[in-house]
Amino acid sequence: MKTLSDLPKISSFRMKEATNKPEAIISIIDVLKHNPLWLNKCTSAEFAIVYNMHTTQKRKSCLELMSFQQVRDLFIEIKTEYYKQLDLQF
């Protein structure tokens, strides 16, 4: 017999939407603070660089130095994994 502890854990984390570079940076930093398990599926070089910076200020500075294209691509990569995880949960 299954108990509640046997059921998959559903995260209450909700990723923020973004329409420009500053909003994307805020959303990426927010995701990195929560560090959900599905982030392990993100494998780009940009993700590795930002993820391995251990303070929010360093991450923010790095993201601000990146081009809009790089930040956008990173946001899309993270957002794609986020939606895949949502599909698996429901």
C-alpha positions in Angstrom: 0.0 0.0 0.0 1.3 3.4 -1.0 1.5 6.2 1.5 1.8 10.0 1.0 5.5 9.8 1.4 5.7 7.4 -1.6 4.1 9.9 -3.9 6.3 12.1 -6.1 7.2 15.4 -4.7 5.5 18.3 -6.5 7.5 21.5 -6.4 5.6 24.7 -5.5 8.3 26.7 -7.3 7.0 28.9 -10.2 9.4 30.3 -12.7 8.9 34.0 -13.5 8.3 35.1 -17.1 10.6 37.6 -18.8 10.2 39.9 -21.8 13.6 41.7 -21.7 17.1 41.1 -20.4 16.7 42.6 -16.9 13.6 40.4 -16.3 15.4 37.4 -17.7 18.3 38.0 -15.3 15.9 38.3 -12.3 14.2 35.1 -13.3 17.4 33.1 -13.8 18.8 34.3 -10.5 15.5 33.3 -8.8 15.7 29.8 -10.3 19.3 29.4 -9.2 18.4 30.5 -5.6 15.8 27.7 -5.4 18.1 25.2 -7.1 15.4 22.7 -8.2 16.6 19.2 -9.1 15.6 19.7 -12.8 18.4 22.2 -13.2 20.8 19.2 -13.5 19.5 18.8 -17.1 20.8 22.3 -18.1 24.2 21.7 -19.8 25.2 24.8 -21.8 28.5 26.6 -21.2 26.6 29.7 -20.1 24.7 27.8 -17.5 27.8 26.1 -16.1 29.6 29.5 -15.7 26.7 31.2 -14.0 25.7 28.1 -11.9 29.3 27.8 -10.5 29.3 31.4 -9.2 28.3 31.0 -5.6 26.9 34.4 -4.7 23.9 36.2 -6.2 25.9 39.3 -6.8 28.5 37.4 -8.9 25.8 35.7 -10.9 24.0 39.0 -11.5 27.3 40.7 -12.6 28.1 37.8 -14.9 24.7 37.8 -16.5 24.8 41.6 -17.0 28.1 41.2 -18.8 26.7 38.6 -21.2 25.0 39.7 -24.4 21.3 39.7 -24.7 21.5 36.7 -27.0 23.4 34.7 -24.4 21.0 35.6 -21.6 18.0 34.9 -23.8 19.4 31.5 -24.7 20.1 30.6 -21.1 16.6 31.7 -20.1 15.1 29.6 -22.8 17.2 26.6 -21.8 16.1 26.9 -18.2 12.5 27.6 -19.1 12.4 24.5 -21.4 13.6 22.3 -18.6 11.1 23.9 -16.2 8.2 23.1 -18.6 9.4 19.5 -19.1 9.3 19.1 -15.4 5.8 20.5 -15.1 4.7 18.0 -17.8 6.2 15.2 -15.8 4.4 16.3 -12.6 1.0 16.4 -14.1 
